[in-house]
Amino acid sequence: MRSQLRKKIRSLRRSLSDDDQHKAGLDLLEQLKTIPEILSYNSYALYLPSDGEIDTYPLIEELRSCSAEIYLPVVDPDLPRVMQFRKFDESTVLIPNKYNIPEPDETNPIIQPDDLDVIFAPLVAFDLEGNRLGMGGGYYDHLFKSLRLSGREVTVIGLAHNFQLVDSVPADTWDEKLKTVATPLRIYQLAGKINGSE
């Protein structure tokens, strides 16, 4: 069921034209601006879009114009589900990781996840209970669990196209729920929890 849903939504994402993607990214940014102070923090984790993920470049440019620090995920090739975050700016050299996703090279500074102010997370599908379906690697679930157990309040917001909202995401016991997801149409405040927040 999860694999079928993942395949369906990924196909829909990849069918979008470049123009559709760019417009979705611009509309997403406008929705995010409706969240009080969300663009006024110092440090943000983001991701570069791949596989049809919603365009994050308008958001990245907006944050850069606000002098915010941006970090991108870096996966450990030797440790399953372990992800770090390295600084990303105009001079950053990007190299493909084992999934062929560009990430900052090792010369860029690392930030600990619980030192981030905001984490914008990718997803494949979500439902109104806060269940999130990812790509299947478990990296973000592992990250969210670590944040929840640390007790550190880090704002976590999933980013998605409108059609990535589904009636129900089949959840496993290890899945971590989201509290907020932003789409080009609206901001969803969900039933999920991150860091034990209600």
C-alpha positions in Angstrom: 0.0 0.0 0.0 2.8 2.5 0.9 4.8 1.6 -2.1 1.8 1.9 -4.4 0.9 5.3 -2.9 4.6 6.5 -3.2 4.8 5.4 -6.8 1.5 7.2 -7.7 2.4 10.5 -6.1 6.0 10.5 -7.4 4.6 10.0 -10.9 2.2 12.9 -10.5 5.1 15.1 -9.2 7.3 14.2 -12.1 4.6 15.0 -14.6 4.6 18.7 -13.7 6.2 21.1 -16.2 9.0 23.5 -15.2 6.5 26.4 -15.3 4.1 24.5 -13.1 6.9 23.8 -10.6 8.1 27.4 -10.6 4.6 28.7 -10.0 4.0 26.2 -7.2 7.2 27.3 -5.6 6.2 31.0 -5.7 2.7 30.2 -4.4 4.2 28.1 -1.6 6.4 31.1 -0.6 3.3 33.3 -0.4 1.5 30.8 1.9 4.6 30.5 4.1 4.6 34.3 4.5 1.2 34.0 6.2 2.8 32.2 9.2 3.8 34.9 11.7 7.6 35.4 11.9 8.4 32.2 10.0 10.9 34.0 7.7 12.5 35.9 10.5 14.7 33.2 12.1 18.4 32.8 11.7 19.0 29.2 10.6 16.9 27.0 8.2 17.2 23.5 6.9 16.0 23.1 3.4 16.4 20.7 0.5 17.1 21.1 -3.2 14.1 19.7 -5.1 14.5 16.4 -7.0 12.1 13.8 -8.3 9.4 16.4 -8.8 9.5 17.8 -5.3 8.0 21.2 -4.9 10.4 24.0 -6.0 12.2 25.4 -3.0 14.3 28.0 -4.9 11.9 30.9 -4.4 12.0 30.2 -0.6 15.8 29.9 -0.6 16.1 33.2 -2.4 13.7 34.9 0.0 15.6 33.6 3.0 18.9 34.7 1.5 17.5 38.2 1.0 16.7 38.2 4.8 20.4 37.2 5.5 19.3 33.9 7.0 21.7 30.9 7.1 20.6 27.9 5.0 21.6 24.3 5.5 21.1 21.3 3.3 20.9 17.6 4.3 23.9 15.4 3.9 23.5 11.7 4.2 26.1 9.4 5.7 27.1 6.8 3.1 28.1 4.3 5.8 25.3 4.8 8.4 21.7 4.1 7.6 19.2 6.9 8.3 21.9 9.3 9.6 21.6 12.8 8.2 23.7 15.9 8.9 23.1 19.5 7.7 25.8 21.6 6.0 25.8 25.3 5.2 24.6 26.3 1.7 25.4 29.6 0.2 26.3 31.1 -3.2 29.8 29.7 -3.1 28.9 26.2 -1.9 30.3 23.3 -4.0 27.6 20.7 -4.5 28.4 17.0 -5.1 26.0 14.1 -5.7 25.4 11.7 -2.9 24.6 8.0 -3.2 21.0 8.9 -4.3 22.4 11.3 -6.9 21.0 14.3 -4.9 23.4 17.3 -4.8 24.6 18.1 -1.3 27.3 20.5 0.1 30.8 19.1 0.1 32.7 18.5 3.4 34.3 21.9 3.4 31.0 23.5 4.4 30.3 23.9 8.1 27.9 21.5 9.9 25.1 22.5 12.2 23.5 20.2 14.7 19.9 19.6 13.9 18.7 20.8 17.3 20.6 24.1 16.7 18.4 24.8 13.7 15.5 27.2 14.1 13.3 25.8 11.3 13.4 22.6 9.3 11.5 22.5 6.0 11.1 18.8 5.2 10.2 17.1 1.9 7.5 14.4 1.7 5.7 12.2 -0.8 2.3 12.2 0.8 0.6 13.4 4.0 -2.8 13.2 5.6 -4.8 15.4 8.1 -3.6 13.2 11.0 -0.1 14.4 10.4 1.1 11.1 8.9 3.9 11.6 6.4 5.1 9.3 3.7 8.7 9.9 2.6 10.9 8.2 0.1 11.5 5.2 2.3 15.0 5.8 3.6 13.8 6.8 7.1 16.2 9.7 7.3 13.6 12.3 8.3 11.8 10.0 10.7 15.1 9.3 12.5 15.8 13.1 12.6 12.3 13.9 13.9 12.5 11.2 16.6 15.9 12.6 17.7 14.5 16.1 18.0 11.4 14.9 19.9 13.6 13.0 22.4 16.0 16.0 22.8 13.1 18.2 23.9 14.5 21.1 21.8 11.8 23.1 20.1 12.6 23.2 16.4 9.9 24.3 14.0 9.3 21.6 11.5 7.2 22.2 8.4 6.5 19.8 5.6 6.5 21.2 2.0 4.2 19.6 -0.6 2.2 20.1 -3.7 -1.6 20.3 -3.2 -2.2 16.9 -4.6 0.1 15.3 -2.0 -2.6 15.5 0.6 -4.3 12.1 0.6 -7.2 10.6 2.6 -4.9 8.3 4.6 -1.2 7.5 4.8 -0.5 4.0 6.1 1.6 4.6 9.2 4.2 2.3 10.7 5.0 2.4 14.4 8.3 4.2 13.8 6.8 7.0 11.7 7.0 10.5 13.2 4.0 12.7 12.6 4.1 16.3 11.3 2.3 19.2 12.9 2.4 21.6 9.9 2.5 21.2 6.1 2.6 24.0 3.7 1.3 23.8 0.1 0.7 26.4 -2.6 -3.0 26.6 -1.6 -2.9 26.7 2.2 -1.1 25.9 5.5 -2.3 22.7 7.1 -2.2 22.5 10.9 -2.4 18.8 11.5 -3.1 16.4 14.4 0.6 15.3 14.5 3.3 16.2 17.0 6.9 17.1 16.7 9.0 17.4 19.9 6.0 16.6 21.9 4.3 19.9 21.0 0.5 19.7 21.0 
